[in-house]
Amino acid sequence: MIYLVRSKELVVLDDAFSSLNLGDHYQLHCAETSGPIELKEVSQSVPLNGDIYTCGPEPLLDAILETGKSLRGGTIHFERFTASSDVD
């Protein structure tokens, strides 16, 4: 599991993920301190038939969907968040 955030200030779930005792299977990646993540490497590290779960800004989702074309089976699960246009 890779928890990707822009900066340490945006880290919300690290304690929850760390408490799962995933050891080497959990990585916190802060782009501000570690630089951009190599999505191609991440995609290639997903096990056979493994899934990717993601949410985030449009450019990140688009990049993950594009890079995910090289997945060996599995599915990309994602959510797009948009502002509601409904006005009461």
C-alpha positions in Angstrom: 0.0 0.0 0.0 1.3 3.4 -1.0 -0.3 6.4 0.7 0.6 9.4 -1.6 0.2 13.0 -0.4 1.6 16.3 -1.5 3.0 17.3 1.8 3.3 16.2 5.5 0.5 18.7 6.4 -1.9 16.7 4.3 -1.2 13.4 6.0 -4.4 12.3 7.6 -4.5 8.5 7.6 -0.9 7.6 8.3 -1.6 6.6 11.9 -4.5 4.4 10.9 -2.5 2.7 8.1 0.6 2.3 10.4 -1.6 0.7 13.1 -2.4 -2.1 10.6 1.2 -3.4 11.1 1.7 -3.9 7.3 5.5 -3.5 7.7 7.2 -3.3 4.3 3.8 -3.5 2.6 3.0 0.1 3.6 4.7 3.2 2.4 4.0 6.9 3.0 5.2 9.0 0.0 5.2 12.8 0.5 5.8 14.4 -2.9 7.1 17.6 -1.3 10.0 15.8 0.4 10.5 12.7 -1.8 9.6 14.2 -5.2 7.1 12.9 -7.7 6.3 9.2 -7.5 7.2 7.0 -10.5 3.7 5.7 -11.4 5.1 3.3 -14.0 7.2 1.6 -11.3 4.3 1.5 -8.9 2.1 0.0 -11.6 4.7 -2.7 -12.4 5.0 -3.6 -8.8 1.4 -4.5 -8.4 1.1 -8.3 -8.1 -0.6 -10.3 -10.8 -4.3 -9.7 -10.7 -3.7 -7.0 -8.0 -6.0 -4.0 -7.8 -5.3 -0.2 -7.4 -7.5 2.0 -5.3 -7.2 5.7 -5.8 -8.7 9.1 -5.5 -7.2 12.5 -5.9 -7.0 15.4 -8.3 -7.9 14.9 -12.0 -4.3 15.0 -13.3 -3.2 12.2 -10.9 -6.3 10.1 -11.7 -5.6 10.5 -15.4 -2.0 9.5 -15.0 -2.8 6.5 -12.9 -5.5 5.3 -15.4 -3.0 5.7 -18.3 -0.2 4.0 -16.4 -2.5 1.3 -15.2 -2.9 0.0 -18.8 0.2 -2.0 -18.1 -1.4 -3.8 -15.1 -1.2 -7.6 -15.3 -4.9 -8.3 -14.6 -6.6 -6.6 -11.8 -8.7 -3.4 -11.8 -8.2 0.3 -11.1 -10.9 1.5 -8.7 -11.2 5.3 -8.5 -13.4 8.1 -7.4 -13.7 11.5 -9.0 -14.9 14.3 -6.8 -16.7 17.2 -8.4 -18.6 20.2 -7.0 -22.4 19.8 -7.0 -24.3 21.9 -9.5 -27.6 21.5 -7.6 -28.8 24.7 -6.1 -31.8 24.9 -3.8 
